[in-house]
Amino acid sequence: MRHVFGERRFDQYLAGEIDTVSGPFSPADQEKLMNDEELLAQRGVSPGDFRTHYLFFDFQSAPFDDVRVRQA
């Protein structure tokens, strides 16, 4: 997956050169987005500063190799 920042990113997304883009968008790009039903369907909206973080644990090493520790 490729994600870039910069002025051309919206055009690169439309051309299939990159996989994701995030705002803020220029007024012209915002207008393209709002007037295209297919693009609107692809839009993901984040409410405020909502983020998802993932933590990964090595279950092969102590102390997480003990199921009782993981359940605590």
Protein Blocks (a to p, Z undefined) as FASTA:
>chain_A
ZZdedjklmmmmmnopafbdcddddfklmmmmmmmmklmmmpccdehjadcddddddfkb
cfklpmklmmZZ
